[in-house]
Structure formats: structure tokens, C-alpha cells
């Protein structure tokens, strides 16, 4: 079995400015839109969402990711408002951008020949004021010409309390699915899921090669006083903080839907040399900033409240809920079922029917009784089923100290 890991990634480079428009050059560097990711659902203020666009090279010249005359996705458009003209410093700028006026380079190849398609993928940071906004972009050959202005934009709607809406929808779905199960058990399970959701965070990690990798994690407070663990930490997949080139990310930023906006950590712990588990230590951040400590106290899930149990085939077909940031957007999915458990690469996984998306690596899966199944880690390459790293196996069989 091959498991596809599910972080997201973006390459960073330098960004020279473009020269003025030139119609002849625009013909040589023409393009058409193949696909644009949908507008995000309503988002929290001060949050981050992942978007992408695929464009086809319909001109006569190659597009290059590096070297002279690099292709970029620049900010602004003549279709935007008076403050959103091409090359402006965008209000939607996020740390993974190339600069305030360049959102992304091409993602999937170094050269895009005529007839081929390229993807730009990046994160948009929302405003701190609720409302509806449009983020405009135009492709550019830096140092040479702006490409045709087609008015590319994403509509961004923000609100103060989307998490509550997500949880309410989840409760409605769960009630419809459980039928005659005991109401007290249902309420208890939903309460736990609500608590878990407050503690699931988004991670943006940067390596020495400027490779930005995004995933999810669960924020935990070490309430038991385990001397092997920090007081505050994020439990996630190792592959979220360890890019494809196996270099260790020197820093990660932690975001939440409820107050943590880019908390920096440079301290990582690996409980086992072979397991796909990592711990991000947040104690220094809490020590240096009283406000951050208060936020961590409020949001972190207490280690004494975590419920796990050994997997049994009797649990097959039970409902499972996943919580994380697929494609950079906070999401609770409760439409999946437990299928089976299996070993792969020395790790034990629980297979679920949920189709996991990029960015949810490091998130969590919870069963219908509120037990933490494990860490959402990837999907089966053969059938697309979600693969959850079995948390109970890590703690009971491998004796890892992770909470």
C-alpha cells in the first residue's frame, strides 16, 4: 500500500518588478484560464485560506519559474477598486507570498511550454473586519510585461464566529445519522468534538530552502506534568515539519480560528526516529508573552481529557469525524466511517472512508463516542481512503510520550 501524504507546499524566490504593458509581448505571453479554485466559504476574520488557479500557455514563448523573466502571479487588476491597481501592496498578503505584490510562482514545473498548463497556489489572509472583499490578481513576466488582465479575483467573506456555525452543522449531521443511539452519549460525543475543534490549529512551516509547507495539528496542554513534554505543544505529523528534501523546518507559525495568529516556534521534538509524529514546543512563546499564554490556556486541549482506546474490528462502520485545515480552510467532516486498520511502513493506520485533502495532515480523527482515533496523515493511493495514524498504538505499543 502506498500512502499519499497531505501537506501543502509553496516555493519562495526573489521578485523583481515588471515593466509597462506591451501588446506585442502580451500576444507572445498570452494565456487562458483552465480552472480556478472556488471562492472560500465564509471565513473567520484574521484567518488564512488556500486558493489556486490553473492557466494554459496559449502564446509562443516558454514560461520560466526561475532565471530571467520569471512568471509570477502579481497583485491587482484594472477591474479592482482604485486602490487595487497592478503591482499594489495587497491587503491580502500572507507570509508565504513572494512579496506584498507577488502572490506565487508556478508550482508544479520549472518550464511551461506553449500548450501546457501551470498552477499558481498560495494563501490569502483575511481582513480583521467582517465583510465581503475581492482579491484581484494578474499574471506577470517580471522585468518584461504584464500579461492580459482578465480580472482574476477571489471573493472573500469574513465573519466573527464561523466556528460556531461549523459545529452546529456537525451536530445536525450527527443527530440525523445516529438514529436511536442514547442521547446522553451523543451529547457527550458532540461536546468532545466541539472541544477538540477549538484546539485544532493550522501550521505554516518554513525550511532552510524557503519551502513553505502547510498542515494541521492539535494544541495540547500538558496537564499531567509529564517531564518529557512541554507545557504547551502542538502534536502533528513529522512530514508537516519535514519537507520532501528531509531538511527540518527551522520555524513554524501556528494559527487558530480563535485568537492565535502566527505564533512562532523554532523548537521541535521527535518522540521516535521512525514514526511520522512531531511535537512543536510553544513554551518559549508562552513564557515571553503573557497574552499568548492566556490564549494557549483557553484554547489548548488538556492532556488529561484525551480519550483513546485500542482499535477493534468491532468499530468498523462506526461514524468518524475529521477536524483540520484542508486546503488551508478550517473544516469538520462527519460523513465518514471506519473501514479497517492496517500496517504500512512500520506504522499502524486506521482506514476511513473520508476523502482527505491536502493540508489536513496533522489534523485529528474522532469516533462517534468521542475517542481520539489518531492523526489524519494521508490517503491510500489506490482507492483514496483516508489514513489515520493510530494514536493508541503509538502510546500503548510503542510507548511514545506524546500526551
Secondary structure, 3 states (H helix, E strand, C coil): CCEEECCEEEECCCCCCCCCCCHHHHHHCCEEEEEECCCCCCEECCCEEEEEEEEEECCCCCEECCCCCEEEEEECCCCCCCCCCCCCCCCCCCCCCCECCEEEEECCCCEECCCCEEEEEEEEECCCCCEEEEEEEEEEECCCEECCCCCEEEEEEEECCHHHHHHHHHHHHHHHHHCCCCHHHHHHHHHHHHHHHHHEEEEEEECCCCEEEEEEEEEEECCCCCCCCCCEEEEECHHHHECCCCCECCEEEEECCCCCEEEEECCEECCCCCCCCEEEECHHHHHHCHHHHHHHHHHCEEHHHCCCCCCCHHHCCCEEEEEECHHHCCEEEEEEEEEEEEEECCEEEEEECCCCCCCCCCEEEEECCCCEEEEEEEEECCCCCEEEEEHHHHHHHCCCCCC
